[in-house]
Amino acid sequence: MGINILGMGSYVPEQILKNDDFTRFIETNDEWIRTRTGIVERPMAGWEPTWYMGCQASRKAIEAAGIDPAEIGLVISCSATSDFHTPSMASIIQDSVGAVNSGAFDLNAACTGFVYALDTARRFLETDDDLKYVLISANESLSKFLDFTDRGSCILFGDGAAAAVIERSDKLFSSALRSDGSGADLLCARAMKVPSEISCEAPADFNDSFPDLQLHKLFQNGKEVYKFATQALPKSFALAAEKIGITKDEIDWFIPHQANVRIIETAAKKLGVSMDKFIVTLDHFGNTSSASIPLALNEGIEKGLIKRGQKLALIGFGAGLTYGGIILEY
Ligand code: UT7
């Protein structure tokens, strides 16, 4: 059983930071950022909560799908940057869009979130005959986690949301999800610490392998993550492709996570696929974590590049370290 992407929508914040804007806080320049990453500018949420962006994107997706939101049976929100530990962002979105007959939960697989969510949605649709539509919303405000004194990471990320309404279909579908938690400390942000009133000594054999992180600030070992990403991208495609015996030449569009254009170029070479077959949006969005694949997918559809019946490979990789690929017919 496959899925049909019935409608999509997106929202990006009004505030745009150009490369030169970063010279206000760090020693950098437009040329370094362009040549090392491919990024020119990125939206950053000045006032918009993450949930707000998700609600806006979701409303547009429901409108594009032309469905009654009361027929949505499940809302999955993927994010690494929720405004609240609880409630889930999915519940906020579910209420805001009028999905009054729906369950809702959050899913965090960092930048691979949308790939994990699509796979999860398909499994729900396969096992629950009463479920007609699933709404997936990928919403991120990386800017709120950034260390604006770290020039190696703060220039990479952007904020935004993109959503999709999914239904079951007999179209082509394959997916492969993976995680390598041995690299969990290469890309991380600490969410909480023990209050001083109740802290006590840890046993001698307890080992927290994570660096002593500032609360709510993203830490990244850029070089190691880069190495991982250039391997994870072709591997994810190969894992999903071999399940259904499809070759790279049969794929119309590759839609990878948008972290660094050099990562995409290296992976394209490894795969033996022309860059013309890759949708690249990081020049104007930066890396928007789980929102980056659906933002690129939606832009490709809106520009008329991606057409019904074409075969797509969506490939995610990121913190966790998670990675995974989905091959589907649009
Ligand atoms: O969502 C998935 C997660 N993230 C990724 O996929 C990111 C993966 N990593 C990368 O994209 C790259 O490693 C970076 C873009 C983060 C860094 O690029 P790089 O080519 O690996 O640069 P580098 O870390 O080796 O740094 C080279 C130099 C250093 O200076 P020295 O030591 O050679 O004097 C850095 O201090 O560039 C310097 N540098 C900068 N210079 C100007 C680092 N950041 C900047 C900056 N502006 N923003």
Boltz pocket constraint, residues with backbone or C-beta under 6 A from the ligand:
constraints:
  - pocket:
      binder: B
      contacts: [[A, 27], [A, 28], [A, 29], [A, 32], [A, 33], [A, 36], [A, 37], [A, 111], [A, 151], [A, 152], [A, 153], [A, 155], [A, 187], [A, 221], [A, 222], [A, 223], [A, 225], [A, 226], [A, 229], [A, 258], [A, 259], [A, 260], [A, 263], [A, 287], [A, 289], [A, 317], [A, 318], [A, 319]]
      max_distance: 6.0
